[in-house]
Amino acid sequence: MANSTASTTPTLSPLSSSSSSSKTHCSPKPTSSLFRNPHSLSHSHKPLIATASKNPIAGVISSNKPNPDNNFDSFFDDDDEKPREECGVVGIYGDPEASRLAYLALHALQHRGQEGAGIVTVDSDNILHSVTGVGLVSDVFTESKLDQLPGDSAIGHVRYSTAGASMLKNVQPFVAGYRFGSVGVAHNGNLVNYHALRIMLEDNGSIFNTSSDTEVVLHLMAISKKRPLFFRIVEACEQLEGAYSMVFLTEDKLVAVRDPFGFRPLVMGRRSNGAVVFASETCALDLIEATYEREVYPGEVLVVDKDGVKSHCLKPHREPKSCIFEHIYFSLPNSVVFGRSVYESRRAFGEILATEAPVDCDVVIAVPDSGVVAALGYAAKAGVPFQQGLIRSHYVGRTFIEPSQKIRDFGVKLKLSPVKAVLEGKRVVVVDDSIVRGTTSSKIVRLIKEAGAKEVHMRIASPPIIASCYYGVDTPSPEELISNRMNVEEIREFIGSDSLAFLEIDSLKKLLGSDSPNYCYACFSGKYPVEPTGKVKRLGDFVDDGLNGSIGSVDGGWVQGKRIQEGNRDSKQKLEEEEKVPI
C-alpha cells in the first residue's frame, strides 16, 4: 500500500437525518488508512461552468456525429452479439496532470464503451470545464482539447450505446449548475426505478434533456433541501434503486458512490504524489501508475477533499450482488475485480470445463479475445496444445464497403480468419465465453469446418444466459436468448457443432466458494436481487433523442417490471397510466 501522510480510522457515519439507526455503518468496514492530499482546492464559491463541447445538461453539440446513412449496422447487431457493459468511469483528485491522467485511464477502460467519451475538470478558480464527444477516446480528445481542461481534479466516462446520432445528448459526464454551485457526474449502471422517479420529477415541474437515468440524479440533487452539496448527493442516492457506481466532481470535492448491492465495480488507488484515483477497473490504475488501495464498498460514499478521504455509509449493504459477468466477459484479464483476479477466474473456468466436459481432441482454440484465457485453462488441464486457430482483425470499424455480391458469413469473416494449418484434419475444441443469440456461434462453427476441421466441439465458459439484465448490461430480450428457448442439445444442433457444453452454475459457485452468495446470477437464473419498478430500460441509456415525447413512446428500449414500489404512491396512478402505453 502506498504511504499515507495521515493515518486515522475512517469515519463511518449516517449522512441524513432521515436515515434510520440501522444506517450507522457499512460492512465490511474500510481498513485502508485515510490519506491527506498535498494539492488542496480553494473553498471560494464560484458556481461557474465552462464547456469546451456542449454537455447533455450544459448543452452539448459535437461535430463527431456518426453517419446516419450507414445501413449496414445490422451486420454488427448480428456479429457483435455479446452482452455489452454500458460504461466505465474514472475520478482523479489532486494531480496537476488530472485531465491527461483521466484521458489515459479512459484508454485503459475503452473496452467498457466505444461510443462516447468525456472528461470534466475543476480549475483553481473553481470553474468546471467539460469536453465530451462521440467516438473513441482518441477521437474525442486531442492535445488542444486536453489544454481546455485545466485543474488538478477530474472525472471521466466512456460509454457504450446501441444508439446512433441520438445518443449524443447522453454522453457523460453530465455537468449542471444551480443556485448552490456546480457539479459533474459520471455513472456506470442502470436505475431500475428510473421510470417512476422521472414521472415523479416531471409531475413536480422538472424538464428532462436526455433519456439517461443519470439525469434523474441531478434533478434529485437540485430539489434536495440539504446543505452542503455533499448531503444533497447522499439524499439523491438514497432514492435510487438498481446499479450505480458514480463519481461526482464539485468545486472542492471528488465523491465516489457505490450502490448497496455493489453490482458494478469501482476501485480506489493512489499515485506516488498523493493523488487519489477512482476507476471501474484496476487496469486503469496500472496504466497511470496508481497503487491499488481497495474497492469502494457496497453502500459506501467516499469523499475526497483537502482534508483527505473520508468514508461514510450511504446505506448498509445487504448481501453484495456483484455482477459475475465482469469475470466472465466485461473486465480485462489483467484487472482485479471484486477482489479477485479476472485472469485466474477465467483460467479456472476453462479448467472446470476440461474436467467436467472432456472430449477427445487434437487442438484447443479460442474465440478471441474474451475466450483466450479460459481456452488456456482448458488446454492445460486437458493436456492438449493451445493454438491460435482464429485470428481476429482489430481494424474493423463501422464504416466499410459492403461487397456487391452476397458473401455468406461476410461479417464474421471480416473479423475472424481461420488458420488452416491449425484446423485442417483436426478434432478441435473451441472455447468461448458465452452464447447469446447463437447466430455468431453457428457461423464460427461453419467457418472452422470449412477450414478443414474434422470435428468441432464448443465449450462455453459460462452457464446458459436465459434472462435479460436490468443493471447496466445490454442484453437481448429473453425471447432472443437461445438458451431461453432451447436446451443444450437443441442449441448444439442449431450451431452445428459435434458437441456442446456450458459451465455448470453449481461448479461456478463452488469455485467462488464463500464469495458465491455475493454475486448476481440473474442472467443465468432470472432471479433479480432488485426488482424493477414499472417499466425499466433493458439497455441502459438507450435511443431517446429527447424529442420523442413521453418516455413510454420510446420504442424497443423498455420492458415491463414486476412490481410498483409502495414508496411511490404519489406517482402511482400516472405510472399505471404510462404502463398502458405499448412497449
C-alpha positions as CSV (number, residue, x, y, z in Angstrom):
1,M,0.0,0.0,0.0
2,A,1.2,3.5,-0.8
3,N,2.5,5.6,2.1
4,S,0.0,7.9,3.8
5,T,0.5,11.3,5.4
6,A,-2.5,10.7,7.6
7,S,-3.3,7.5,9.4
8,T,-6.6,7.8,11.2
9,T,-9.6,5.5,11.4
10,P,-12.1,6.0,8.6
11,T,-15.2,7.9,9.5
12,L,-18.3,5.8,9.3
13,S,-21.4,7.8,9.9
14,P,-25.0,8.2,8.8
15,L,-25.4,11.0,6.3
16,S,-29.0,12.0,6.6
17,S,-31.3,12.9,9.5
18,S,-33.9,10.7,7.8
19,S,-31.6,7.7,8.0
20,S,-32.7,5.0,10.4
21,S,-30.5,3.9,13.2
22,S,-29.6,0.8,11.1
23,K,-27.7,3.0,8.7
24,T,-24.8,3.6,11.1
25,H,-22.1,1.6,9.3
26,C,-21.2,-0.1,6.1
27,S,-19.8,-3.6,6.2
28,P,-17.1,-4.7,5.7
29,K,-15.5,-1.7,7.4
30,P,-12.9,0.1,5.4
31,T,-9.4,-0.9,6.5
32,S,-7.4,1.5,4.5
33,S,-5.8,4.5,6.2
34,L,-7.1,7.9,5.4
35,F,-4.7,10.0,3.5
36,R,-4.2,13.7,3.1
37,N,-3.7,15.2,-0.4
38,P,-0.9,17.8,-0.7
39,H,-2.8,19.6,-3.5
40,S,-5.7,21.5,-2.0
41,L,-8.5,23.2,-3.8
42,S,-9.9,26.6,-2.8
43,H,-13.1,26.9,-0.9
44,S,-14.2,30.1,-2.6
45,H,-17.7,29.9,-4.1
46,K,-17.9,30.4,-7.9
47,P,-20.7,28.4,-9.4
48,L,-19.5,28.7,-13.0
49,I,-19.3,26.2,-15.8
50,A,-17.2,26.3,-18.9
51,T,-17.9,23.8,-21.7
52,A,-15.5,23.1,-24.5
53,S,-18.0,20.9,-26.2
54,K,-21.6,21.3,-25.0
55,N,-22.7,18.8,-22.4
56,P,-26.1,17.0,-22.3
57,I,-27.1,19.2,-19.4
58,A,-24.9,22.2,-20.3
59,G,-26.0,22.0,-23.9
60,V,-23.7,19.6,-25.9
61,I,-23.1,19.7,-29.6
62,S,-20.4,17.7,-31.2
63,S,-19.2,17.5,-34.8
64,N,-18.2,13.9,-34.4
65,K,-21.6,12.6,-35.4
66,P,-21.9,9.0,-36.7
67,N,-23.2,8.5,-40.2
68,P,-26.9,8.1,-40.0
69,D,-27.0,6.7,-43.6
70,N,-24.9,3.7,-42.7
71,N,-27.4,0.9,-43.3
72,F,-25.1,-1.9,-42.6
73,D,-25.2,-1.8,-38.9
74,S,-27.3,-4.9,-39.0
75,F,-24.1,-6.8,-39.5
76,F,-22.8,-5.6,-36.2
77,D,-26.1,-6.4,-34.5
78,D,-25.6,-9.9,-35.7
79,D,-21.9,-10.3,-35.2
80,D,-21.4,-8.4,-32.0
81,E,-24.0,-10.4,-30.1
82,K,-22.1,-10.4,-26.8
83,P,-23.6,-8.7,-23.8
84,R,-22.3,-5.1,-23.6
85,E,-21.3,-3.3,-20.5
86,E,-22.7,0.2,-20.5
87,C,-19.7,2.3,-19.4
88,G,-16.6,2.9,-17.4
89,V,-15.8,5.8,-15.0
90,V,-12.7,7.4,-13.6
91,G,-12.1,10.1,-11.0
92,I,-8.8,11.9,-10.0
93,Y,-8.2,14.3,-7.2
94,G,-5.0,16.3,-6.5
95,D,-2.8,15.9,-9.6
96,P,-1.7,18.8,-11.8
97,E,-2.0,16.4,-14.8
98,A,-5.5,15.3,-13.9
99,S,-7.1,15.7,-17.4
100,R,-4.3,13.8,-19.1
101,L,-4.3,11.1,-16.5
102,A,-8.1,10.8,-16.9
103,Y,-7.5,10.5,-20.7
104,L,-5.1,7.7,-20.2
105,A,-7.3,5.9,-17.7
106,L,-10.2,6.1,-20.1
107,H,-8.0,4.5,-22.7
108,A,-7.5,1.6,-20.3
109,L,-11.3,1.4,-19.9
110,Q,-12.1,1.7,-23.6
111,H,-13.3,-1.9,-23.7
112,R,-16.2,-0.9,-21.5
113,G,-17.6,1.6,-24.0
114,Q,-16.6,2.8,-27.5
115,E,-19.5,5.1,-28.5
116,G,-18.7,8.2,-26.5
117,A,-16.2,9.7,-24.0
118,G,-16.0,12.8,-21.8
119,I,-13.8,14.5,-19.2
120,V,-14.8,17.2,-16.7
121,T,-12.2,19.1,-14.6
122,V,-12.3,21.9,-12.0
123,D,-9.6,24.6,-12.1
124,S,-8.0,26.7,-9.4
125,D,-10.9,29.3,-9.8
126,N,-13.4,26.6,-9.0
127,I,-14.8,26.6,-12.6
128,L,-15.9,23.2,-14.1
129,H,-14.7,22.6,-17.6
130,S,-16.2,19.9,-19.9
131,V,-15.2,18.2,-23.1
132,T,-17.4,15.4,-24.4
133,G,-17.9,13.8,-27.8
134,V,-18.9,10.8,-29.8
135,G,-16.4,8.1,-30.7
136,L,-13.3,6.5,-29.2
137,V,-11.3,8.3,-26.5
138,S,-8.6,9.1,-29.1
139,D,-11.2,10.5,-31.4
140,V,-12.7,12.8,-28.8
141,F,-9.6,14.2,-27.2
142,T,-6.7,15.9,-28.8
143,E,-3.8,17.9,-27.3
144,S,-5.8,21.1,-27.8
145,K,-8.9,19.6,-26.2
146,L,-6.9,18.5,-23.2
147,D,-5.5,22.0,-22.9
148,Q,-9.1,23.2,-22.4
149,L,-9.3,21.0,-19.3
150,P,-7.2,22.7,-16.6
151,G,-7.2,21.8,-12.9
152,D,-5.9,19.1,-10.6
153,S,-9.2,17.2,-10.3
154,A,-11.1,15.4,-13.0
155,I,-13.8,12.8,-13.7
156,G,-14.2,10.9,-16.9
157,H,-16.5,8.5,-18.7
158,V,-16.6,6.1,-21.6
159,R,-20.0,4.9,-22.9
160,Y,-21.4,2.1,-24.8
161,S,-24.8,2.6,-26.5
162,T,-26.8,1.0,-29.3
163,A,-28.0,4.4,-30.4
164,G,-26.7,6.4,-33.4
165,A,-26.8,10.2,-33.6
166,S,-29.5,10.3,-30.9
167,M,-27.0,9.1,-28.2
168,L,-25.1,12.4,-28.4
169,K,-27.1,14.1,-25.6
170,N,-26.4,11.1,-23.4
171,V,-22.6,11.3,-23.4
172,Q,-21.2,11.8,-19.9
173,P,-20.0,13.2,-17.6
174,F,-23.0,15.5,-17.2
175,V,-22.5,18.9,-15.8
176,A,-25.1,21.1,-14.0
177,G,-25.1,24.4,-12.3
178,Y,-27.7,25.6,-9.8
179,R,-28.0,28.2,-7.1
180,F,-25.6,26.5,-4.7
181,G,-22.8,25.6,-7.1
182,S,-21.8,23.3,-9.9
183,V,-21.4,19.5,-10.1
184,G,-20.3,16.9,-12.7
185,V,-21.3,13.3,-12.6
186,A,-20.3,10.1,-14.3
187,H,-22.4,6.9,-13.8
188,N,-21.9,3.2,-14.5
189,G,-25.0,1.1,-14.1
190,N,-28.8,1.3,-14.6
191,L,-31.5,2.5,-12.3
192,V,-34.5,0.1,-12.1
193,N,-36.8,2.8,-10.6
194,Y,-35.8,5.5,-13.2
195,H,-39.2,5.5,-14.8
196,A,-41.1,6.1,-11.5
197,L,-38.6,8.7,-10.4
198,R,-38.8,10.6,-13.7
199,I,-42.6,10.7,-13.6
200,M,-42.4,12.0,-10.0
201,L,-39.9,14.7,-11.0
202,E,-41.9,15.7,-14.1
203,D,-45.0,16.0,-12.0
204,N,-43.1,18.4,-9.9
205,G,-42.0,20.5,-12.9
206,S,-38.7,19.0,-13.9
207,I,-37.8,19.2,-17.6
208,F,-35.5,16.4,-18.9
209,N,-33.0,17.0,-21.7
210,T,-31.8,13.4,-22.1
211,S,-33.1,9.8,-21.8
212,S,-30.2,8.9,-19.4
213,D,-31.2,7.7,-15.9
214,T,-28.1,9.7,-14.7
215,E,-30.0,12.9,-15.3
216,V,-32.5,11.8,-12.6
217,V,-29.7,12.0,-10.0
218,L,-29.0,15.7,-10.9
219,H,-32.7,16.6,-10.6
220,L,-33.0,14.8,-7.2
221,M,-30.0,16.8,-6.0
222,A,-31.5,20.0,-7.3
223,I,-34.7,19.6,-5.4
224,S,-33.0,18.5,-2.2
225,K,-33.1,20.9,0.7
226,K,-29.9,19.5,2.3
227,R,-26.8,21.6,2.7
228,P,-24.0,21.4,1.8
229,L,-23.9,19.8,-1.7
230,F,-22.4,16.6,-0.4
231,F,-25.6,15.9,1.6
232,R,-27.7,16.6,-1.5
233,I,-25.8,13.8,-3.3
234,V,-26.5,11.5,-0.4
235,E,-30.2,12.3,-0.3
236,A,-30.5,11.8,-4.1
237,C,-28.7,8.4,-3.9
238,E,-30.9,7.2,-1.1
239,Q,-33.8,7.3,-3.5
240,L,-32.1,5.3,-6.2
241,E,-32.7,1.6,-6.8
242,G,-30.6,-0.6,-9.0
243,A,-26.9,-0.4,-10.1
244,Y,-24.8,2.7,-9.7
245,S,-21.1,3.3,-9.4
246,M,-20.8,7.0,-9.7
247,V,-18.2,9.7,-9.3
248,F,-19.1,13.4,-8.7
249,L,-16.9,16.4,-9.1
250,T,-17.7,19.6,-7.3
251,E,-15.8,22.8,-6.8
252,D,-13.7,21.4,-4.0
253,K,-14.5,17.7,-3.7
254,L,-14.4,14.4,-5.5
255,V,-17.2,12.0,-4.3
256,A,-17.4,8.3,-5.2
257,V,-20.6,6.3,-4.5
258,R,-21.4,2.6,-5.0
259,D,-24.9,1.1,-4.6
260,P,-25.7,-1.1,-1.6
261,F,-25.5,-4.3,-3.7
262,G,-22.3,-3.4,-5.4
263,F,-23.5,-4.5,-8.8
264,R,-20.8,-2.7,-10.8
265,P,-17.2,-2.4,-9.8
266,L,-15.4,0.7,-8.5
267,V,-11.9,0.7,-7.0
268,M,-9.7,3.3,-5.3
269,G,-6.0,3.9,-5.7
270,R,-3.3,6.5,-5.2
271,R,-0.4,7.9,-7.1
272,S,3.0,8.5,-5.5
273,N,2.3,12.2,-5.2
274,G,-0.8,11.5,-3.1
275,A,-3.4,12.0,-5.8
276,V,-6.5,9.9,-5.2
277,V,-7.8,7.8,-8.2
278,F,-11.1,6.0,-8.6
279,A,-11.8,3.7,-11.6
280,S,-14.1,1.0,-12.8
281,E,-11.1,-1.5,-13.1
282,T,-7.6,-1.8,-11.7
283,C,-6.2,-1.9,-15.2
284,A,-6.8,1.9,-15.3
285,L,-4.9,2.4,-12.1
286,D,-2.0,0.3,-13.5
287,L,-1.7,2.5,-16.6
288,I,-1.4,5.7,-14.7
289,E,0.9,4.2,-12.0
290,A,-1.6,4.4,-9.2
291,T,-1.3,1.9,-6.4
292,Y,-4.5,-0.2,-5.8
293,E,-5.9,0.5,-2.3
294,R,-9.2,-1.3,-2.2
295,E,-12.7,-1.4,-3.6
296,V,-15.3,1.2,-2.8
297,Y,-17.5,-0.9,-0.7
298,P,-21.2,-1.6,-1.5
299,G,-23.3,1.2,0.1
300,E,-20.2,3.4,0.7
301,V,-19.6,7.1,-0.1
302,L,-16.0,8.2,-0.2
303,V,-15.4,12.0,-0.1
304,V,-12.0,13.4,-1.1
305,D,-11.1,17.0,-0.4
306,K,-8.2,18.9,1.0
307,D,-8.6,17.1,4.4
308,G,-8.1,13.7,2.9
309,V,-10.5,10.8,2.3
310,K,-13.5,10.1,4.5
311,S,-15.7,7.1,4.3
312,H,-19.4,7.3,5.0
313,C,-22.3,4.9,4.8
314,L,-25.0,5.7,2.3
315,K,-27.0,2.5,3.1
316,P,-25.9,-0.7,4.8
317,H,-25.3,-3.2,2.1
318,R,-27.5,-6.2,2.5
319,E,-25.7,-9.1,0.8
320,P,-23.5,-7.9,-2.1
321,K,-24.6,-8.9,-5.6
322,S,-21.7,-8.1,-7.8
323,C,-22.0,-8.8,-11.5
324,I,-20.5,-12.2,-12.3
325,F,-20.2,-11.3,-15.9
326,E,-17.4,-8.9,-15.0
327,H,-15.3,-12.1,-14.5
328,I,-16.7,-13.9,-17.5
329,Y,-16.5,-11.2,-20.1
330,F,-16.5,-7.5,-19.3
331,S,-13.3,-6.8,-17.4
332,L,-9.8,-7.1,-18.8
333,P,-7.9,-10.2,-17.7
334,N,-5.2,-8.0,-16.1
335,S,-7.8,-6.4,-13.7
336,V,-8.6,-7.3,-10.2
337,V,-12.4,-7.0,-9.9
338,F,-14.4,-7.6,-6.7
339,G,-11.2,-8.6,-5.0
340,R,-10.5,-11.5,-7.5
341,S,-8.1,-11.7,-10.4
342,V,-10.1,-11.8,-13.6
343,Y,-7.3,-13.9,-15.3
344,E,-7.4,-16.5,-12.6
345,S,-11.2,-16.7,-12.7
346,R,-11.3,-17.3,-16.5
347,R,-8.4,-19.8,-16.4
348,A,-10.3,-21.7,-13.7
349,F,-13.5,-21.7,-15.8
350,G,-11.6,-23.4,-18.6
351,E,-10.1,-26.0,-16.2
352,I,-13.5,-26.8,-14.9
353,L,-14.8,-27.3,-18.4
354,A,-11.9,-29.7,-19.3
355,T,-12.6,-31.7,-16.1
356,E,-16.4,-31.9,-16.4
357,A,-16.9,-31.9,-20.2
358,P,-13.9,-33.6,-21.6
359,V,-13.7,-34.7,-25.2
360,D,-11.0,-36.4,-27.4
361,C,-9.4,-33.6,-29.4
362,D,-6.2,-32.6,-31.1
363,V,-6.1,-28.9,-30.5
364,V,-7.8,-26.3,-28.3
365,I,-8.5,-22.8,-29.8
366,A,-10.3,-19.7,-28.5
367,V,-12.8,-17.3,-29.9
368,P,-10.7,-14.2,-29.5
369,D,-10.3,-12.2,-27.4
370,S,-12.5,-13.0,-24.5
371,G,-12.3,-16.8,-24.8
372,V,-8.5,-16.9,-24.7
373,V,-7.7,-17.3,-21.0
374,A,-10.4,-19.9,-20.5
375,A,-9.1,-21.8,-23.5
376,L,-5.6,-21.7,-22.0
377,G,-7.0,-23.2,-18.8
378,Y,-8.9,-25.9,-20.8
379,A,-5.8,-26.8,-22.8
380,A,-3.5,-27.0,-19.8
381,K,-6.0,-29.2,-17.8
382,A,-6.7,-31.5,-20.8
383,G,-3.0,-31.8,-21.8
384,V,-3.8,-30.7,-25.3
385,P,-1.9,-27.9,-27.2
386,F,-3.5,-24.5,-27.3
387,Q,-3.1,-22.8,-30.7
388,Q,-4.4,-19.7,-32.5
389,G,-6.9,-21.2,-34.8
390,L,-8.9,-18.0,-35.3
391,I,-7.1,-14.6,-35.9
392,R,-9.1,-11.5,-35.0
393,S,-8.9,-8.3,-37.0
394,H,-8.8,-5.3,-34.7
395,Y,-9.2,-2.8,-37.6
396,V,-12.9,-3.3,-38.4
397,G,-14.9,-0.1,-37.8
398,R,-18.5,0.8,-38.5
399,T,-17.7,2.2,-42.0
400,F,-16.6,-0.1,-44.8
401,I,-17.6,-1.1,-48.3
402,E,-20.1,-3.8,-48.5
403,P,-19.4,-6.4,-51.2
404,S,-21.8,-6.1,-54.1
405,Q,-22.2,-9.9,-54.3
406,K,-23.6,-11.5,-51.1
407,I,-20.9,-13.4,-49.3
408,R,-22.0,-16.0,-46.8
409,D,-20.9,-15.1,-43.2
410,F,-19.3,-11.9,-44.5
411,G,-19.4,-10.2,-41.2
412,V,-17.8,-13.0,-39.2
413,K,-15.1,-13.5,-41.9
414,L,-14.3,-9.8,-41.7
415,K,-13.4,-10.1,-38.0
416,L,-12.3,-13.7,-37.6
417,S,-9.9,-15.5,-40.0
418,P,-9.4,-19.3,-39.6
419,V,-5.9,-20.7,-39.7
420,K,-6.0,-23.8,-41.9
421,A,-2.6,-25.1,-40.7
422,V,-4.0,-25.4,-37.2
423,L,-7.5,-26.7,-38.1
424,E,-7.3,-28.9,-41.1
425,G,-7.9,-32.6,-40.3
426,K,-8.1,-31.9,-36.6
427,R,-10.6,-32.5,-33.8
428,V,-11.0,-29.0,-32.5
429,V,-12.2,-27.7,-29.1
430,V,-13.4,-24.1,-29.4
431,V,-13.7,-22.2,-26.1
432,D,-15.9,-19.1,-26.0
433,D,-17.1,-17.0,-23.0
434,S,-20.8,-17.2,-23.7
435,I,-23.6,-17.8,-26.3
436,V,-26.3,-15.2,-26.5
437,R,-28.4,-15.5,-29.7
438,G,-26.4,-18.3,-31.2
439,T,-26.1,-16.8,-34.6
440,T,-22.4,-15.9,-34.3
441,S,-21.5,-19.3,-32.8
442,S,-23.1,-21.1,-35.8
443,K,-21.1,-19.0,-38.2
444,I,-17.9,-19.7,-36.3
445,V,-18.5,-23.4,-36.3
446,R,-19.2,-23.4,-40.0
447,L,-16.1,-21.3,-40.6
448,I,-13.9,-23.8,-38.8
449,K,-15.4,-26.8,-40.6
450,E,-14.9,-25.1,-44.0
451,A,-11.2,-24.7,-43.0
452,G,-11.0,-28.4,-42.8
453,A,-11.6,-29.3,-39.2
454,K,-12.7,-32.9,-38.7
455,E,-14.7,-32.2,-35.6
456,V,-15.7,-29.0,-33.8
457,H,-16.6,-29.1,-30.1
458,M,-17.9,-25.9,-28.4
459,R,-17.1,-25.3,-24.8
460,I,-18.7,-22.2,-23.2
461,A,-17.0,-20.7,-20.1
462,S,-20.3,-19.5,-18.5
463,P,-23.7,-21.0,-17.7
464,P,-26.5,-20.6,-20.3
465,I,-27.9,-17.0,-20.4
466,I,-31.7,-17.2,-20.0
467,A,-32.7,-13.7,-18.8
468,S,-32.1,-10.0,-19.5
469,C,-30.1,-7.8,-17.2
470,Y,-31.6,-4.7,-15.6
471,Y,-28.3,-3.5,-14.0
472,G,-26.4,-1.7,-16.8
473,V,-25.7,-4.6,-19.2
474,D,-27.1,-4.5,-22.8
475,T,-28.6,-8.0,-23.3
476,P,-31.3,-9.0,-25.7
477,S,-34.9,-9.7,-24.6
478,P,-35.4,-13.2,-23.2
479,E,-37.2,-14.3,-26.4
480,E,-34.0,-13.6,-28.3
481,L,-31.7,-15.6,-25.9
482,I,-31.2,-19.0,-27.4
483,S,-30.7,-20.7,-24.1
484,N,-34.1,-19.4,-23.0
485,R,-35.7,-21.2,-26.0
486,M,-33.7,-24.3,-26.4
487,N,-31.9,-27.0,-24.3
488,V,-28.2,-27.7,-24.8
489,E,-28.8,-30.4,-27.4
490,E,-31.1,-28.2,-29.4
491,I,-28.5,-25.4,-29.3
492,R,-25.8,-27.8,-30.4
493,E,-27.9,-28.8,-33.4
494,F,-28.6,-25.1,-34.2
495,I,-25.0,-24.1,-34.2
496,G,-23.8,-27.2,-35.9
497,S,-21.1,-28.4,-33.5
498,D,-20.3,-32.0,-32.8
499,S,-20.7,-31.4,-29.1
500,L,-21.5,-28.5,-26.8
501,A,-21.1,-27.9,-23.0
502,F,-21.6,-24.9,-20.8
503,L,-20.0,-24.2,-17.4
504,E,-22.4,-25.6,-14.8
505,I,-23.6,-22.9,-12.5
506,D,-23.1,-25.1,-9.4
507,S,-19.5,-25.6,-10.5
508,L,-19.1,-21.8,-10.9
509,K,-20.5,-21.2,-7.4
510,K,-18.3,-23.9,-6.0
511,L,-15.2,-22.2,-7.5
512,L,-16.2,-18.9,-5.9
513,G,-16.5,-20.6,-2.5
514,S,-17.6,-18.4,0.4
515,D,-17.8,-15.4,-2.0
516,S,-20.5,-17.2,-4.1
517,P,-23.5,-15.6,-2.3
518,N,-22.0,-12.1,-3.1
519,Y,-22.6,-12.4,-6.8
520,C,-25.6,-11.7,-9.1
521,Y,-26.6,-14.6,-11.3
522,A,-29.8,-13.1,-12.6
523,C,-28.8,-13.6,-16.3
524,F,-28.5,-17.3,-15.6
525,S,-31.5,-17.7,-13.2
526,G,-34.0,-14.9,-13.9
527,K,-33.9,-14.2,-10.1
528,Y,-33.3,-10.5,-9.7
529,P,-31.9,-9.0,-6.4
530,V,-33.7,-5.7,-7.1
531,E,-37.0,-5.9,-9.0
532,P,-37.7,-3.2,-11.5
533,T,-40.4,-0.6,-10.7
534,G,-42.8,-0.1,-13.6
535,K,-41.1,-0.1,-16.9
536,V,-37.3,-0.2,-17.0
537,K,-34.8,0.3,-19.8
538,R,-33.3,-3.1,-20.6
539,L,-30.4,-1.5,-22.5
540,G,-29.4,1.2,-20.0
541,D,-29.0,4.6,-21.8
542,F,-31.0,3.7,-24.9
543,V,-32.0,5.7,-28.0
544,D,-34.3,8.6,-27.0
545,D,-33.0,11.8,-28.5
546,G,-35.1,14.0,-26.2
547,L,-37.7,14.7,-28.8
548,N,-39.9,11.7,-28.7
549,G,-42.5,12.9,-26.2
550,S,-43.3,10.7,-23.2
551,I,-40.8,8.1,-22.2
552,G,-43.4,5.5,-22.9
553,S,-43.2,6.3,-26.6
554,V,-39.5,5.2,-26.8
555,D,-39.7,2.1,-29.0
556,G,-37.8,-1.0,-28.2
557,G,-35.9,0.0,-25.0
558,W,-38.4,-0.7,-22.3
559,V,-39.5,-3.9,-20.6
560,Q,-42.3,-4.3,-18.1
561,G,-41.2,-4.5,-14.5
562,K,-42.7,-6.9,-11.9
563,R,-43.8,-4.6,-9.2
564,I,-44.6,-1.0,-8.2
565,Q,-43.0,0.1,-5.1
566,E,-45.2,1.3,-2.2
567,G,-43.0,4.3,-1.7
568,N,-44.1,5.9,-5.0
569,R,-47.8,6.3,-4.2
570,D,-47.8,10.0,-5.4
571,S,-46.9,8.9,-8.9
572,K,-48.6,5.5,-8.8
573,Q,-51.7,6.5,-10.8
574,K,-49.8,8.2,-13.5
575,L,-47.3,5.3,-13.6
576,E,-50.1,2.9,-14.1
577,E,-51.4,5.0,-17.0
578,E,-47.9,5.2,-18.5
579,E,-47.6,1.4,-18.3
580,K,-50.6,1.0,-20.6
581,V,-48.5,2.5,-23.4
582,P,-47.4,-0.3,-25.7
583,I,-43.7,-1.1,-25.4
